[in-house]
Amino acid sequence: MIWAAVLLTTIMGFSATASDGWIAVELGVSITHDLENSPLQIKTDSEDGSKETVIVRFRSDQGDLAGAVLIWFSSPPKILLGKCDNIENFKNFSSTLPSETDKAWTITLSRFSEKRRVFVHCNNEEVLNVLISSTACERSEWDTTWSNDVEKIYFDSKDNASDYYRSGVCTGLKTEWTKTIETTTQFPVNSGTVVEVTCSNSDEVNKGSSKVTCSTGTIFTFDIEPNCSIPDCTGLKTTWINMIGDRQFPVSTGTVLSLSCNEGHELRGDKSVTCTKNKEFWYSEEPTCGEL
């Protein structure tokens, strides 16, 4: 399969300083850029209704057209995928974009086998999801164009909205992760950077991936999403010799277990306990199994 995923994400708050990697856009200049391995970010400050337009075209190493993205600041803004949509047939985004004037758009291209899909995200929220196909595309050149590998980009001479560009970067961990997950990595980092994550609370364990890969903004790829929580109980306390619980381990936090003892022993203390974290339990009187 060749999936082509174009992910457009609006990320706010970048400064146009050299340390942030932003470069002033030069129109009509071919720029070496492997879009499949490094997302492209474009900063704009166009107002809705200004009719200014982002026009960034993609080319192969041989100079063949490999697609294009056009964003027209009508009211509301619209988008056109070059060599897929008919010329000037701009489409609405499927949901409302942020109202802020300053925006940083991120374009990411991914390929998986023989299919290609365009995703548009704004502030990490999906606003467009289109499979590049004969059904979605109005132009016959869609297949031969979008199947080319993107090695170069250039901003069209008619582009009057793009101010700065840079390779995609991650500016921090996902907001929902920061409540329980931390990292020693200093942001921003470039797309493709592997970031190690750990649990903020030493009593918690990460049930997902300990390493995540920067895509762009606060978007990361991973095998299993990191998830820190109090660990489940995987067994009874090791000091509880000859004791048996009525549940098969592991059991989740809060589970109540009824206890019994092996033959030749009797249960003393509490007859049930509650899992609080791995091999730790709540009880009033610690249970033991004594010989008869």
C-alpha positions as a Markdown table, in Angstrom:
| # | Residue | x | y | z |
|---|---|---|---|---|
| 1 | Met | 0.0 | 0.0 | 0.0 |
| 2 | Ile | 1.2 | 3.6 | -0.6 |
| 3 | Trp | -0.8 | 5.8 | 1.8 |
| 4 | Ala | -0.2 | 9.5 | 1.3 |
| 5 | Ala | -1.3 | 11.3 | 4.4 |
| 6 | Val | -1.1 | 15.0 | 4.4 |
| 7 | Leu | -1.6 | 16.3 | 7.9 |
| 8 | Leu | -2.3 | 20.0 | 8.3 |
| 9 | Thr | -2.1 | 21.2 | 11.9 |
| 10 | Thr | -2.5 | 24.7 | 13.2 |
| 11 | Ile | -0.1 | 25.4 | 16.1 |
| 12 | Met | 0.1 | 28.7 | 17.8 |
| 13 | Gly | 2.8 | 30.6 | 19.6 |
| 14 | Phe | 5.9 | 30.2 | 17.5 |
| 15 | Ser | 8.4 | 33.1 | 17.2 |
| 16 | Ala | 10.1 | 33.8 | 13.9 |
| 17 | Thr | 13.6 | 33.8 | 15.3 |
| 18 | Ala | 16.5 | 31.9 | 13.8 |
| 19 | Ser | 16.8 | 29.8 | 16.9 |
| 20 | Asp | 13.3 | 28.4 | 16.2 |
| 21 | Gly | 14.3 | 27.5 | 12.7 |
| 22 | Trp | 11.9 | 29.7 | 10.9 |
| 23 | Ile | 13.1 | 30.9 | 7.4 |
| 24 | Ala | 11.6 | 33.8 | 5.4 |
| 25 | Val | 9.7 | 32.4 | 2.4 |
| 26 | Glu | 11.3 | 33.1 | -1.0 |
| 27 | Leu | 8.8 | 32.7 | -3.9 |
| 28 | Gly | 9.6 | 30.5 | -6.9 |
| 29 | Val | 12.7 | 29.0 | -5.3 |
| 30 | Ser | 13.2 | 25.2 | -5.3 |
| 31 | Ile | 13.9 | 24.0 | -1.8 |
| 32 | Thr | 15.3 | 20.5 | -1.0 |
| 33 | His | 12.8 | 18.9 | 1.4 |
| 34 | Asp | 12.0 | 15.2 | 1.9 |
| 35 | Leu | 8.4 | 15.7 | 3.0 |
| 36 | Glu | 7.9 | 12.0 | 3.8 |
| 37 | Asn | 10.6 | 12.2 | 6.5 |
| 38 | Ser | 10.3 | 15.8 | 7.6 |
| 39 | Pro | 7.0 | 17.7 | 7.9 |
| 40 | Leu | 6.8 | 21.2 | 6.5 |
| 41 | Gln | 5.5 | 24.1 | 8.6 |
| 42 | Ile | 4.3 | 27.3 | 7.2 |
| 43 | Lys | 3.5 | 30.5 | 9.2 |
| 44 | Thr | 0.8 | 32.9 | 8.1 |
| 45 | Asp | -0.9 | 36.0 | 9.5 |
| 46 | Ser | -3.6 | 36.4 | 6.9 |
| 47 | Glu | -7.1 | 37.4 | 8.0 |
| 48 | Asp | -10.2 | 35.5 | 7.0 |
| 49 | Gly | -11.7 | 37.2 | 3.9 |
| 50 | Ser | -8.4 | 38.7 | 2.8 |
| 51 | Lys | -8.3 | 36.4 | -0.2 |
| 52 | Glu | -4.6 | 35.8 | 0.3 |
| 53 | Thr | -3.4 | 32.3 | -0.6 |
| 54 | Val | -0.8 | 29.8 | 0.4 |
| 55 | Ile | 0.4 | 27.9 | -2.7 |
| 56 | Val | 3.1 | 25.3 | -1.9 |
| 57 | Arg | 3.9 | 22.8 | -4.6 |
| 58 | Phe | 5.7 | 19.4 | -4.2 |
| 59 | Arg | 8.2 | 18.0 | -6.7 |
| 60 | Ser | 10.1 | 14.8 | -7.1 |
| 61 | Asp | 13.9 | 14.7 | -7.4 |
| 62 | Gln | 13.5 | 14.7 | -11.2 |
| 63 | Gly | 11.3 | 17.8 | -11.0 |
| 64 | Asp | 8.0 | 16.0 | -11.6 |
| 65 | Leu | 5.0 | 17.5 | -9.9 |
| 66 | Ala | 4.1 | 15.4 | -6.8 |
| 67 | Gly | 1.0 | 17.4 | -5.5 |
| 68 | Ala | 0.3 | 20.7 | -4.0 |
| 69 | Val | -1.6 | 22.3 | -1.1 |
| 70 | Leu | -3.4 | 25.7 | -1.5 |
| 71 | Ile | -5.1 | 27.4 | 1.3 |
| 72 | Trp | -7.3 | 30.4 | 0.3 |
| 73 | Phe | -8.2 | 32.9 | 3.1 |
| 74 | Ser | -11.8 | 33.4 | 2.0 |
| 75 | Ser | -14.4 | 33.7 | 4.8 |
| 76 | Pro | -14.2 | 31.0 | 6.0 |
| 77 | Pro | -10.8 | 29.7 | 4.6 |
| 78 | Lys | -10.9 | 26.9 | 2.1 |
| 79 | Ile | -8.4 | 24.3 | 0.8 |
| 80 | Leu | -7.5 | 22.8 | -2.6 |
| 81 | Leu | -5.3 | 19.8 | -3.3 |
| 82 | Gly | -3.4 | 20.3 | -6.5 |
| 83 | Lys | -4.0 | 17.8 | -9.3 |
| 84 | Cys | -6.8 | 16.3 | -7.3 |
| 85 | Asp | -9.4 | 19.1 | -7.0 |
| 86 | Asn | -10.3 | 21.0 | -10.1 |
| 87 | Ile | -8.6 | 24.4 | -10.5 |
| 88 | Glu | -10.2 | 27.1 | -8.3 |
| 89 | Asn | -12.6 | 24.5 | -6.8 |
| 90 | Phe | -11.6 | 25.2 | -3.2 |
| 91 | Lys | -13.3 | 23.0 | -0.6 |
| 92 | Asn | -14.5 | 23.9 | 2.9 |
| 93 | Phe | -12.7 | 22.4 | 5.8 |
| 94 | Ser | -14.9 | 19.9 | 7.6 |
| 95 | Ser | -14.8 | 21.9 | 10.9 |
| 96 | Thr | -14.1 | 25.5 | 11.9 |
| 97 | Leu | -10.5 | 26.6 | 12.1 |
| 98 | Pro | -9.2 | 28.6 | 15.1 |
| 99 | Ser | -10.1 | 32.3 | 15.0 |
| 100 | Glu | -6.6 | 33.6 | 15.7 |
| 101 | Thr | -4.9 | 35.4 | 12.8 |
| 102 | Asp | -1.4 | 34.1 | 13.4 |
| 103 | Lys | -1.2 | 30.4 | 12.4 |
| 104 | Ala | 1.5 | 27.9 | 11.8 |
| 105 | Trp | 0.4 | 25.2 | 9.4 |
| 106 | Thr | 2.1 | 21.8 | 9.4 |
| 107 | Ile | 2.1 | 19.6 | 6.3 |
| 108 | Thr | 3.2 | 15.9 | 6.8 |
| 109 | Leu | 3.3 | 13.4 | 4.0 |
| 110 | Ser | 3.2 | 9.6 | 4.8 |
| 111 | Arg | 2.9 | 6.7 | 2.4 |
| 112 | Phe | 1.5 | 3.3 | 3.1 |
| 113 | Ser | 1.3 | 0.8 | 0.2 |
| 114 | Glu | -0.8 | 1.7 | -2.8 |
| 115 | Lys | -3.3 | 4.1 | -1.1 |
| 116 | Arg | -2.9 | 7.8 | -0.3 |
| 117 | Arg | -4.9 | 9.7 | 2.2 |
| 118 | Val | -5.0 | 13.4 | 3.1 |
| 119 | Phe | -5.6 | 14.4 | 6.7 |
| 120 | Val | -6.1 | 18.0 | 7.7 |
| 121 | His | -5.7 | 18.9 | 11.4 |
| 122 | Cys | -6.1 | 22.2 | 13.1 |
| 123 | Asn | -4.7 | 22.5 | 16.6 |
| 124 | Asn | -4.4 | 18.8 | 16.6 |
| 125 | Glu | -8.1 | 18.4 | 15.7 |
| 126 | Glu | -9.0 | 16.7 | 12.5 |
| 127 | Val | -10.7 | 19.0 | 10.1 |
| 128 | Leu | -10.4 | 17.0 | 6.8 |
| 129 | Asn | -9.9 | 13.3 | 6.0 |
| 130 | Val | -9.9 | 12.4 | 2.3 |
| 131 | Leu | -8.7 | 9.3 | 0.5 |
| 132 | Ile | -6.8 | 10.3 | -2.7 |
| 133 | Ser | -8.7 | 8.3 | -5.2 |
| 134 | Ser | -10.8 | 8.5 | -8.4 |
| 135 | Thr | -13.8 | 8.9 | -6.1 |
| 136 | Ala | -12.4 | 12.0 | -4.2 |
| 137 | Cys | -10.4 | 13.5 | -7.0 |
| 138 | Glu | -11.9 | 15.4 | -9.9 |
| 139 | Arg | -8.8 | 15.4 | -12.1 |
| 140 | Ser | -7.5 | 12.4 | -14.0 |
| 141 | Glu | -3.8 | 13.2 | -13.1 |
| 142 | Trp | -4.3 | 12.5 | -9.4 |
| 143 | Asp | -2.7 | 9.0 | -9.4 |
| 144 | Thr | 0.4 | 9.8 | -11.4 |
| 145 | Thr | 1.0 | 13.0 | -9.5 |
| 146 | Trp | 0.4 | 12.1 | -5.9 |
| 147 | Ser | 2.3 | 8.8 | -6.3 |
| 148 | Asn | 5.6 | 10.6 | -6.9 |
| 149 | Asp | 8.1 | 10.9 | -4.0 |
| 150 | Val | 8.4 | 14.4 | -2.7 |
| 151 | Glu | 12.0 | 15.6 | -2.5 |
| 152 | Lys | 11.6 | 19.3 | -3.2 |
| 153 | Ile | 9.0 | 22.0 | -2.4 |
| 154 | Tyr | 8.6 | 25.5 | -3.7 |
| 155 | Phe | 6.3 | 28.4 | -2.9 |
| 156 | Asp | 4.5 | 29.6 | -6.0 |
| 157 | Ser | 5.1 | 33.2 | -7.2 |
| 158 | Lys | 1.4 | 33.9 | -6.6 |
| 159 | Asp | 1.6 | 32.9 | -3.0 |
| 160 | Asn | 0.9 | 36.0 | -0.9 |
| 161 | Ala | 0.1 | 34.4 | 2.4 |
| 162 | Ser | 3.1 | 32.3 | 3.4 |
| 163 | Asp | 5.5 | 34.3 | 5.6 |
| 164 | Tyr | 7.9 | 31.7 | 7.0 |
| 165 | Tyr | 8.6 | 28.0 | 6.8 |
| 166 | Arg | 10.6 | 25.4 | 8.6 |
| 167 | Ser | 10.9 | 21.6 | 9.0 |
| 168 | Gly | 8.4 | 20.2 | 11.4 |
| 169 | Val | 9.2 | 20.2 | 15.1 |
| 170 | Cys | 7.5 | 19.1 | 18.3 |
| 171 | Thr | 7.0 | 21.8 | 20.8 |
| 172 | Gly | 6.2 | 19.6 | 23.8 |
| 173 | Leu | 4.3 | 16.5 | 25.0 |
| 174 | Lys | 0.6 | 16.1 | 24.4 |
| 175 | Thr | -1.3 | 18.2 | 27.0 |
| 176 | Glu | -3.1 | 15.2 | 28.4 |
| 177 | Trp | 0.2 | 13.4 | 28.9 |
| 178 | Thr | 1.7 | 16.2 | 31.0 |
| 179 | Lys | -0.6 | 15.4 | 33.9 |
| 180 | Thr | 1.1 | 12.0 | 34.6 |
| 181 | Ile | 4.1 | 11.8 | 32.2 |
| 182 | Glu | 7.4 | 13.6 | 32.0 |
| 183 | Thr | 10.6 | 13.7 | 30.0 |
| 184 | Thr | 14.1 | 15.1 | 30.3 |
| 185 | Thr | 14.0 | 16.1 | 26.6 |
| 186 | Gln | 14.3 | 19.8 | 26.0 |
| 187 | Phe | 11.8 | 21.1 | 23.4 |
| 188 | Pro | 11.5 | 22.0 | 20.6 |
| 189 | Val | 12.9 | 18.9 | 18.8 |
| 190 | Asn | 12.9 | 18.0 | 15.1 |
| 191 | Ser | 10.4 | 15.6 | 13.5 |
| 192 | Gly | 11.7 | 12.0 | 13.9 |
| 193 | Thr | 13.3 | 12.6 | 17.2 |
| 194 | Val | 12.8 | 9.7 | 19.7 |
| 195 | Val | 11.7 | 11.0 | 23.1 |
| 196 | Glu | 11.8 | 8.9 | 26.2 |
| 197 | Val | 9.0 | 9.3 | 28.7 |
| 198 | Thr | 8.5 | 8.3 | 32.3 |
| 199 | Cys | 5.8 | 8.5 | 34.9 |
| 200 | Ser | 5.8 | 11.6 | 37.1 |
| 201 | Asn | 4.6 | 9.7 | 40.1 |
| 202 | Ser | 7.1 | 7.0 | 41.2 |
| 203 | Asp | 4.2 | 4.8 | 42.5 |
| 204 | Glu | 2.8 | 4.6 | 39.0 |
| 205 | Val | 3.9 | 2.5 | 36.0 |
| 206 | Asn | 3.7 | 3.2 | 32.3 |
| 207 | Lys | 1.5 | 0.6 | 30.6 |
| 208 | Gly | 2.4 | 2.0 | 27.2 |
| 209 | Ser | 5.5 | 2.8 | 25.1 |
| 210 | Ser | 8.4 | 4.3 | 27.0 |
| 211 | Lys | 9.7 | 5.9 | 23.7 |
| 212 | Val | 7.6 | 8.1 | 21.4 |
| 213 | Thr | 8.6 | 9.6 | 18.1 |
| 214 | Cys | 8.1 | 13.3 | 17.3 |
| 215 | Ser | 5.8 | 14.0 | 14.3 |
| 216 | Thr | 4.9 | 17.6 | 14.7 |
| 217 | Gly | 3.5 | 20.1 | 17.2 |
| 218 | Thr | 2.4 | 17.9 | 20.1 |
| 219 | Ile | 1.7 | 14.9 | 17.9 |
| 220 | Phe | 3.8 | 11.7 | 18.4 |
| 221 | Thr | 3.8 | 8.2 | 17.0 |
| 222 | Phe | 4.1 | 5.1 | 19.3 |
| 223 | Asp | 3.3 | 1.4 | 19.5 |
| 224 | Ile | 1.0 | 1.8 | 22.5 |
| 225 | Glu | 0.1 | 5.2 | 23.9 |
| 226 | Pro | 1.9 | 6.0 | 27.1 |
| 227 | Asn | -0.4 | 5.6 | 30.1 |
| 228 | Cys | 0.7 | 6.0 | 33.7 |
| 229 | Ser | -1.4 | 4.6 | 36.5 |
| 230 | Ile | -1.2 | 2.7 | 39.8 |
| 231 | Pro | -0.1 | -0.8 | 38.7 |
| 232 | Asp | -2.5 | -3.7 | 38.9 |
| 233 | Cys | -1.9 | -6.4 | 41.5 |
| 234 | Thr | 0.0 | -9.3 | 39.9 |
| 235 | Gly | -0.1 | -11.6 | 43.0 |
| 236 | Leu | -0.5 | -11.7 | 46.7 |
| 237 | Lys | 2.3 | -10.5 | 49.0 |
| 238 | Thr | 5.3 | -12.7 | 49.0 |
| 239 | Thr | 5.1 | -13.0 | 52.8 |
| 240 | Trp | 1.6 | -14.5 | 52.6 |
| 241 | Ile | 2.8 | -18.1 | 52.5 |
| 242 | Asn | 0.3 | -20.9 | 51.8 |
| 243 | Met | -2.4 | -18.3 | 51.1 |
| 244 | Ile | -4.8 | -18.4 | 48.1 |
| 245 | Gly | -6.9 | -15.7 | 46.5 |
| 246 | Asp | -10.2 | -16.3 | 44.8 |
| 247 | Arg | -9.3 | -14.3 | 41.6 |
| 248 | Gln | -6.9 | -15.1 | 38.8 |
| 249 | Phe | -4.1 | -12.5 | 38.7 |
| 250 | Pro | -3.5 | -9.8 | 37.6 |
| 251 | Val | -6.4 | -8.0 | 39.1 |
| 252 | Ser | -7.1 | -4.2 | 38.8 |
| 253 | Thr | -6.7 | -1.7 | 41.6 |
| 254 | Gly | -9.8 | -1.8 | 43.9 |
| 255 | Thr | -10.5 | -5.5 | 43.4 |
| 256 | Val | -11.6 | -7.3 | 46.6 |
| 257 | Leu | -10.1 | -10.8 | 47.0 |
| 258 | Ser | -11.5 | -13.5 | 49.3 |
| 259 | Leu | -8.7 | -15.5 | 50.9 |
| 260 | Ser | -8.2 | -19.1 | 51.9 |
| 261 | Cys | -5.3 | -21.3 | 52.9 |
| 262 | Asn | -3.7 | -24.4 | 51.6 |
| 263 | Glu | -4.6 | -27.7 | 53.2 |
| 264 | Gly | -3.3 | -28.1 | 56.7 |
| 265 | His | -3.4 | -24.4 | 57.4 |
| 266 | Glu | -6.1 | -22.0 | 58.7 |
| 267 | Leu | -6.8 | -18.4 | 57.9 |
| 268 | Arg | -6.2 | -15.9 | 60.7 |
| 269 | Gly | -7.0 | -12.1 | 60.4 |
| 270 | Asp | -9.0 | -10.6 | 57.6 |
| 271 | Lys | -10.7 | -13.0 | 55.2 |
| 272 | Ser | -10.6 | -10.5 | 52.3 |
| 273 | Val | -8.3 | -7.8 | 51.2 |
| 274 | Thr | -8.4 | -5.0 | 48.6 |
| 275 | Cys | -5.8 | -4.4 | 45.9 |
| 276 | Thr | -4.2 | -0.9 | 46.2 |
| 277 | Lys | -1.2 | -1.4 | 44.0 |
| 278 | Asn | 1.1 | -4.2 | 42.9 |
| 279 | Lys | 1.3 | -6.8 | 45.7 |
| 280 | Glu | 0.0 | -4.2 | 48.2 |
| 281 | Phe | -3.4 | -4.6 | 49.8 |
| 282 | Trp | -5.7 | -2.9 | 52.2 |
| 283 | Tyr | -6.9 | -4.8 | 55.3 |
| 284 | Ser | -7.8 | -4.2 | 58.9 |
| 285 | Glu | -5.9 | -7.1 | 60.4 |
| 286 | Glu | -3.2 | -8.7 | 58.2 |
| 287 | Pro | -4.2 | -12.2 | 57.1 |
| 288 | Thr | -1.9 | -15.1 | 57.8 |
| 289 | Cys | -2.1 | -18.8 | 57.2 |
| 290 | Gly | -1.0 | -20.8 | 60.3 |
| 291 | Glu | -0.6 | -24.5 | 60.7 |
| 292 | Leu | -3.5 | -26.4 | 62.2 |
